Amino acid sequence: MTDVNETAWLGIDLGTQSVRALAVTADGTVLGRGSAPLGGRREGVRHEQDPGEWWEAVRTASRSAVLTRTGVRVGGLAVCGTSGTVLLTDPEGRPTSPALMYDDGRAADEAARLRETGPAVQDTWALPKALWLAREYGGQRGARVTHQPDVVTAHLVGRPVPTDSSHALKTGYDVERGAWPEVALDLPEVVLPGTRLGEVCAAAAEATGIPAGTPVVAGMTDGCAAQIAAGALRHGSWNSVLGTTLVLKGATPDPVRDPSGVVYNHRAPGGTWLPGGASSVGAGALPAGVDPGAMDERAAAYEPSGAVAYPLVSRGERFPFRAPDATALLLGTPADEADRWAGLLQGVGFAERLCLDYLHHLGAPLDGPLTFTGGAARSPYWNQLRADILGRPARVPEQTEPALGMAALAAHGTTGVPLADVAERMVRIRTVLEPRPGRTALFAEPYARLLDELTARGWLPTPVAAHAHGRLH
């Protein structure tokens, strides 16, 4: 234990596999951290979590983060969750259904009916899942649609609180008009991220170790949190978050218009826009039970791999194209397990390149810095490989966790300092990667082959494939 006299802001990240908490000073010094595992249930298109586990995990993670040192004042906190995770609660904020996770696909029929009436929702978005939940669990009086972080903030404050416009986006909230869709659901009040929701109550303080009276501010989704943690908030900047799945988020002065609906726009606290999309490829497709570092070392001998992969974690793709029936594909036969590993790593890099090609196709500015965050950013080999495939430099921050982004948002919400300025002070860049000479050209042929296969399967629209091919030359 060390006595210090500093102010720290607490960021809490409700992830897929764990809850993480960071206590961070204004200059990016991490004074405390904590984590606790989360379970889940996957079966076919189903992916659920028990909402009660979130609070128990937050209690454990927060105590570790804030009790590491004495004499630290917690200036405020914010919570992020997985985008599109939704449940029902009673009027007191108690869960009355399981939580349908961000990639749960049971509401495909509801999504199709919504698209027929106008909203460009995806099958795994929260709005169709909320309608599914209302049908299956909505018989209870006063059942209300609730997002993942709202369960935790309600515990912290001691009462139900408004949701934030970032988590509400995939539930159909129109961030430009500030209005909910006209659907038969009990939907919560909405506030902008960074808005003060209340203070940590006595019961929550005892449970978490967070001092009573600590301001609680409205958060953003995990993708936006990681973008803040990357310091990617100036126009033209982009953050690629690679964890279980892949999320790209950028900063633009105006919304990026996408008729297909795979790119959507969050509203930043300062009024600018954070467009992006979430793919279903990612590190979750890698085989379990192996040493990633050792496999990375062996995979370096296979550039390019003998097999071309599109490594979907689960059925269906959401970005850079919408294909509900898409499944993971592998073209060719890997020479061995190291070649297969190389193919999966490279496949994620190809999907990432296609995401950026699609954003360019839509006219999004891409001239700012690109930053890698997420759990996979801990792999130096994969980071360099991705920079080579993309053919552009990339930054890797010292801290790559969405919890850091929530600490920055908490500081913005309690001090009023512009979020971009707060983030640039908190974020420390550890590495700047440059594409290795000649390496980008090595991956042009397998990338083009993948484009052709995705088009042949009817997943990738021909104009998008043509644009991506054009950018190879």
TALINSUL-V272709 format. One record per residue. N is the residue number from 1. D_LAST is the distance of its C-alpha to the last C-alpha in whole Angstrom. Layout:
BEGIN
n = (N	N)
d_last = (D_LAST	D_LAST)
END
This chain:
BEGIN
n = (1	2	3	4	5	6	7	8	9	10	11	12	13	14	15	16	17	18	19	20	21	22	23	24	25	26	27	28	29	30	31	32	33	34	35	36	37	38	39	40	41	42	43	44	45	46	47	48	49	50	51	52	53	54	55	56	57	58	59	60	61	62	63	64	65	66	67	68	69	70	71	72	73	74	75	76	77	78	79	80	81	82	83	84	85	86	87	88	89	90	91	92	93	94	95	96	97	98	99	100	101	102	103	104	105	106	107	108	109	110	111	112	113	114	115	116	117	118	119	120	121	122	123	124	125	126	127	128	129	130	131	132	133	134	135	136	137	138	139	140	141	142	143	144	145	146	147	148	149	150	151	152	153	154	155	156	157	158	159	160	161	162	163	164	165	166	167	168	169	170	171	172	173	174	175	176	177	178	179	180	181	182	183	184	185	186	187	188	189	190	191	192	193	194	195	196	197	198	199	200	201	202	203	204	205	206	207	208	209	210	211	212	213	214	215	216	217	218	219	220	221	222	223	224	225	226	227	228	229	230	231	232	233	234	235	236	237	238	239	240	241	242	243	244	245	246	247	248	249	250	251	252	253	254	255	256	257	258	259	260	261	262	263	264	265	266	267	268	269	270	271	272	273	274	275	276	277	278	279	280	281	282	283	284	285	286	287	288	289	290	291	292	293	294	295	296	297	298	299	300	301	302	303	304	305	306	307	308	309	310	311	312	313	314	315	316	317	318	319	320	321	322	323	324	325	326	327	328	329	330	331	332	333	334	335	336	337	338	339	340	341	342	343	344	345	346	347	348	349	350	351	352	353	354	355	356	357	358	359	360	361	362	363	364	365	366	367	368	369	370	371	372	373	374	375	376	377	378	379	380	381	382	383	384	385	386	387	388	389	390	391	392	393	394	395	396	397	398	399	400	401	402	403	404	405	406	407	408	409	410	411	412	413	414	415	416	417	418	419	420	421	422	423	424	425	426	427	428	429	430	431	432	433	434	435	436	437	438	439	440	441	442	443	444	445	446	447	448	449	450	451	452	453	454	455	456	457	458	459	460	461	462	463	464	465	466	467	468	469	470	471	472	473)
d_last = (58	57	59	56	56	53	51	49	47	46	43	44	41	42	39	39	41	42	44	43	45	44	46	44	46	44	42	41	44	44	48	48	46	47	46	47	46	45	46	45	45	42	43	41	39	42	41	44	46	49	49	52	50	48	51	53	50	49	53	52	49	50	53	51	49	52	55	53	55	58	58	55	55	52	51	49	47	45	43	40	40	37	36	37	40	43	47	50	53	57	58	59	55	56	53	55	52	49	46	43	40	37	35	39	38	41	41	39	41	42	38	38	41	40	37	39	41	38	37	33	34	33	35	35	36	39	41	41	42	45	46	46	48	50	51	52	53	54	58	59	60	58	55	52	48	47	44	44	45	47	50	49	50	53	54	54	55	58	57	54	52	49	46	43	40	37	39	40	37	36	40	39	40	39	38	37	41	42	44	44	44	47	47	50	50	52	49	49	49	46	45	42	41	43	46	50	51	54	55	56	59	62	61	58	58	61	58	55	57	55	57	59	58	54	52	50	47	45	42	38	36	35	31	32	35	32	30	33	33	30	31	28	30	28	26	22	23	23	25	24	27	27	30	32	29	26	26	24	25	25	27	26	29	29	28	25	26	25	27	26	28	26	25	29	30	33	35	35	39	38	37	33	31	29	27	25	25	27	25	28	26	27	29	32	30	31	34	37	40	38	37	34	34	35	32	29	31	31	27	26	26	24	20	19	22	23	23	20	22	22	25	27	31	32	32	30	27	27	24	21	22	26	27	31	31	28	29	28	26	25	23	25	28	28	30	32	32	30	27	28	28	25	23	25	23	20	20	21	18	16	18	18	14	15	17	15	13	16	18	15	15	19	18	20	19	18	18	21	22	21	24	25	28	30	32	29	28	31	29	28	26	24	24	22	20	19	18	16	14	13	12	15	18	21	25	28	31	34	35	33	35	36	39	38	37	40	42	40	41	44	45	43	45	48	48	46	43	40	38	35	37	39	36	35	38	38	35	35	31	32	29	25	22	20	17	18	16	14	15	12	10	13	13	9	12	14	13	11	15	16	15	16	19	20	19	22	24	24	23	20	20	18	16	15	14	12	11	10	8	6	5	4	0)
END
